[in-house]
Amino acid sequence: MKVIDTIQKIEKDLSYDELVDLMANHNRQVDLILTGKKSDEDGHVWDAENWTCVDGKRFIRSYFCEGRASSDYSGYNKYDMKGCFLPEEAKEVRLG
């Protein structure tokens, strides 16, 4: 998928596994700009996600809505991410 690398200032073609590897092993951050707003059962609404990795095993998703950061976040291991980390559905994927 098309990924904008904001550090190297280039566009890359990366797979899901390559993005996870960059987060886990190379201390990179992945920002997903969603195609529309999402909400959960608690009423939280967001239109962008920020994914980072803590120690190569634990991943954190932070939420943003209309450019404002939410105080909410979620934690995952690499196996749990399959249903939640969906860069192929994003309008734009940025690598920081």
C-alpha positions as CSV (number, residue, x, y, z in Angstrom):
1,M,0.0,0.0,0.0
2,K,1.1,3.6,-0.5
3,V,2.7,5.1,2.6
4,I,4.1,8.6,3.0
5,D,7.4,8.6,4.9
6,T,7.4,12.0,6.6
7,I,11.0,11.6,7.8
8,Q,12.6,10.6,4.6
9,K,10.2,12.8,2.6
10,I,9.4,10.0,0.1
11,E,6.5,7.8,-0.8
12,K,6.9,4.0,-0.2
13,D,5.0,0.9,-1.1
14,L,4.8,-1.2,2.1
15,S,2.8,-4.2,3.2
16,Y,1.0,-4.7,6.5
17,D,3.9,-6.8,7.9
18,E,6.5,-4.2,6.9
19,L,4.5,-1.5,8.8
20,V,4.3,-3.7,11.9
21,D,8.0,-4.5,11.6
22,L,8.9,-0.8,11.3
23,M,6.9,0.0,14.5
24,A,8.2,-3.0,16.5
25,N,11.9,-3.0,15.5
26,H,12.7,0.4,14.1
27,N,10.9,2.8,16.5
28,R,8.6,4.2,13.8
29,Q,5.1,5.6,14.2
30,V,2.2,4.9,11.8
31,D,-0.6,7.5,11.4
32,L,-3.8,6.4,9.8
33,I,-6.1,9.1,8.4
34,L,-9.5,7.4,8.1
35,T,-12.0,7.8,5.3
36,G,-14.6,8.9,7.8
37,K,-15.4,9.0,11.5
38,K,-15.6,5.8,13.6
39,S,-17.2,5.3,17.0
40,D,-17.2,2.6,19.6
41,E,-19.7,1.3,22.1
42,D,-18.7,3.9,24.7
43,G,-19.5,6.8,22.4
44,H,-15.9,7.8,21.5
45,V,-15.6,9.2,18.0
46,W,-12.3,9.5,16.0
47,D,-11.2,10.1,12.4
48,A,-7.4,9.4,12.8
49,E,-5.3,6.9,14.6
50,N,-1.7,7.0,15.7
51,W,0.1,3.6,16.2
52,T,3.3,3.1,18.1
53,C,5.2,0.2,19.8
54,V,6.4,0.2,23.3
55,D,9.0,-2.6,23.5
56,G,8.7,-4.6,20.2
57,K,5.7,-6.5,21.6
58,R,3.1,-4.1,22.9
59,F,1.4,-1.6,20.5
60,I,-0.6,1.5,21.4
61,R,-3.3,3.1,19.4
62,S,-4.1,6.8,20.1
63,Y,-7.2,8.5,18.8
64,F,-7.8,11.9,17.1
65,C,-10.9,13.7,16.0
66,E,-10.8,16.7,13.8
67,G,-7.1,17.3,14.6
68,R,-7.6,17.1,18.4
69,A,-6.0,14.3,20.4
70,S,-8.2,12.2,22.7
71,S,-7.0,11.1,26.1
72,D,-8.2,7.6,25.3
73,Y,-5.9,4.9,23.9
74,S,-5.8,1.1,23.5
75,G,-3.1,-1.5,23.9
76,Y,-2.5,-4.5,21.8
77,N,-0.1,-7.3,21.2
78,K,0.9,-8.1,17.6
79,Y,-1.7,-10.9,17.3
80,D,-4.6,-8.7,18.5
81,M,-3.7,-6.0,16.0
82,K,-5.0,-8.0,13.0
83,G,-8.6,-6.9,13.7
84,C,-7.8,-3.3,14.7
85,F,-4.7,-2.1,12.7
86,L,-6.3,-1.6,9.3
87,P,-4.0,0.5,7.1
88,E,-5.4,-0.9,3.9
89,E,-8.8,0.8,4.8
90,A,-7.3,4.2,5.6
91,K,-7.5,7.2,3.3
92,E,-3.9,8.0,4.0
93,V,-1.0,6.2,5.8
94,R,1.9,8.2,7.1
95,L,5.1,6.8,8.6
96,G,6.8,9.0,11.2
